[in-house]
């Protein structure tokens, strides 16, 4: 969107974790307010009308009607934690929250570079986005210390990781897949 820029391209204006989005990772999107390729966005237009707030939660009108049902379904990135992530950023501060997301992004890059059989990008993005950092770090420690994984093919390694993340998600009451609007009807 013209004239809309932001300094933090990891955490969007509306509370999405752009640094964990498959579109951003694939260089199809520069992130919220990141320049060329930045899509038109009603929330960005709203920010321009409200003193260019960096995050919607900084607006005196937050939460507004825009946030009614905003986390009901997903786009390229999961929206399930959007409101919780905004609350977390408010609670611990944007610097600490961005540090958490940067650590998650580093783990996601490791998953994609070392344990992706070509079919797991969206799964890993959803898992890293939804699961707590400590749990992701625990799984990553398990797999790096498991010498038997080296003997497995890339596909087998990916399947093993998917089973670890999926089991953890079940414990937390989560399903690690994007929820499309058509699926919600």
N, C-alpha and C positions, 0 to 999 in steps of 0.2 A: 504494500500500500504506500502510495506516495507520501512523503514527509513523515512517515512513521519509522522511528528507529529506537533501539533499546541497547543498553549496555550488557545486560545479562541474557545471553542467547541459550542458556541451559534451562531456565525456568520461565515459561511464557507469562505474558500479561494475565491470562485467564487461569493459570494454575496447571498447565500441562508441562510435563517434563520433556521438553524438546530435545535435550541431550540424549534421551533414550528412545527416540522415535526412529523407526526404520526409514522414513522419508528423509530425515535429516542425515542419518548415517549413510544413506545412498547418494547424498549430495543432490537430492531432488528438491530440497527446501532449505533455505538458509536459517530457518528458525524465526520465531516471532520478532519482527522488526530487524531482521538481519540483512536487508538490502535486496539486491536483484533476485527475483524468483519468489519474493515474499508475496503471499496470496492476499487478496482483498479480504478483510475481516471486519465484521460489524463491531467487534469488541475493540479492535484497534482504532476504528473511527470514533468510538465512544471515548477512548483514552485521549485522543486529540481534542475532543470537546471538553475534557475534564482535566485541564492543565498537564497533559502528557504524563499521567501517573504511570509509574514503571510497573506496578502490579495493581490489579483491580481492588485488592483488599486495602489499598491506600486511599481509595476514593471514599469520600464521605457518604456516598449513596450505596456502598457495598454492604450487604449483598442486595443486588437489585433484581428485577424480574428476569434479566438475562440469565441468572443462575438457577432459575426454576427448571429442574430436570436436565441440567447441563451434563450430568454424569450418568444419564440413563442408558446411553449406548456409546460405542467407540467409533473413531475414524481410523486413521492409520496408526494411531497410538491409543492406548486405553485411557478412558476418561473416568474409570471407576474410582480412583483415588483423588480426583481433581480437587474436590472440596476439602478432603482430609489433608492433602498436600498444601493447600493454601493455609489451612489452620496450623499445620506443622511449621510452615515458613514464618507465620506470624508469631508462633510460640517461641521458637528457638532463634529467630532472626534470619534474615535472608542470606547473610554471609555463611552461617553455620549450615543452613539448608542447602545452599549451593555447594558447599564442601561435601555434604553427604551425596548429592547428586553427581558430583564429579567422581567420587569414589565408585558409585554405581556405574557410571559411564566407563570408567577404566575396567571394571570387571566385565561389563558387557562387551567391550572391545576384545578382551581376552577370550571370552566365550566364542565370539564370532571368528576370531583368528585361529584359535586352537581346537575348538570343539564343534565346529559347524560343518555338517555334511552337505551343505548347500540348500537345506530345507528348513533350517531352524531359526532364521533371523527374526521373524515375527514372534515366535515362541519365546526366544531369549529376551527380546525387548519387553514383552508383556511380563514375563517372570521377574525380570530385574526391576521393572516399574512397580509391580504390585507387592513383591516380597520385601520385608525389612532388610536393611543393609547387613545387619549382624547374621541373619540366616543365610544370605547369599554368600557372605564371607566364610561361614562355616562349611557350606557345600564346596566352595572353591578350595578350602584347606583340605577337605576330605579327598577331592580328586587329585590334587597335586601331590598328596602323600601316598596315594594308592599306586604302587609300582605296577600292579597288574593291568592298569589302563593302557600302558605303553604298548602292550602286546595286542590290543584291540585295534580294529580298523577305525577310521574316522567316523563311519556310520555307527559302529557299535559304541564308540565313545559318546557320540551325540545321543544315542538311544539311552545309554546309562544316565547321562546328565538329565535328560528329559524325565526319566523315571524318578530321579532324586528330587528335582524341582516339583514334579507333579505330586509326589507323596507329601512333600512339605505343604504344598498348596491345599491338598485335601485336609490336612490337619488344621489349616487356617480357614477352611471353608471357602476356598477360592477355586475358580476354574481358569486355567491359563490359556485363554483364547480370546480373541477380540469378539465383542458383541456387536453385531451389525444391526442396524435399525430394522431391517426386514425380519431378523430373528426374534425381535422383541414384540412383534405383533401377535 
